[in-house]
Amino acid sequence: CARFIAEYPSNTMAAITMARIFFRNGEFVQSLRYVQIAQSTLHEKSVWSDVLSVSTTLLTLGEDEQARKVLDLIDIESPENKPALLDIASQFSATGDQEKSLQCFDYAKTQGHTGFAINHLRGKVLTYTGPIEEAAKSLEAAIHFKPDSGSTHWSLAVLDQDVGRRERVSRLESVFSLGGMESLDEQFLNNAMFREYD
């Protein structure tokens, strides 16, 4: 891999691979060195997957500011980035930029993104930023698409809204009665039920 980087210094993913290898081996200085090499290869025409890989690796190494900064290389309105808008929005959120994350989610909606994922992820971001009513609306929409999503029910319960509590409890009981859910979903659903009753 190091030889490949020497031959092709502009190959972002080769440098990221080296950074991840060193990170797994606990060699954080070397890992940071290679992620910085990867970062130096990025430019405005870089593919979104390379940018996200660099950002994620920087975040893993505690370089939060740089992890957020590289995301500015992504033009969310570029047609090439349309399939990745939810991933891009989620990465903005992971780096702490909830406002930009919401802008990206909202733009994704205008580009035809619908369904569970966008409503769930957007709702989670709105639980941090508000308005809470909008967060609840988005999470409710996600539950419509995937009624047994325990983490979505939990995120909704955490909002601690009195309005609609009885209906949410009844819905949770209905989901439990169906059975056959994943253990993690079941755990989240139990937590949501406890929170609604608390």
C-alpha positions, 0 to 999 in steps of 0.5 A: 500500500505504501509503495502504491501511494508512492507511485500514485500519490493522488490516490485518496483511498490508498492513503485512507487504507494506510491510515486505518491499518495504523489506527487498528494497530494503535499507531495514531501518529502514523494514522494521522499522517496518512489521513492528512496525506489523503486529505491533501489529495482532495479537491472540489471535483473529488467524489463524495465517497472519498471526501466522506472516507477522509472526514470519517477517519479524521473524526475517528482520530479526534480531528473534528474541525478538519472532519467538518472542513473537508465536507465543504468540498461536496456540492450537495446540489451536484447531480452526482451526489444525489444518491449519497445525500442522506450519507452526506447529511448524516456526516454533517450531523456526525461532525456537529453541524446540525444546521448543514445536516438539516439543509442537506436533508431538506434538499434531499426531500426536494430531490425525491428522497422519501421513506423511512431513512430520511424521516428517521435521520432528519427526525433524530437531527431535529431532536437536537436542534428543534423545533420538537414538533417538527422532530416528532412529525418526521419520526412519526413519518418514519414509523409509518414506513417501518412500524417496528423500528425500535430506535425511532420509537425511542427517539420519539418517546425521548421528546416527552410529548404529552399530546398523543401519548396514549396513542403511542403507547397503544401503538407500541403494544401493537408492535410488541404483539406482532413479535419476531423483531430483532433483539435491538429493536425489542430493547429500544421498544422496551425503553420507549414503553418505559419512557412513555409510562414514566 
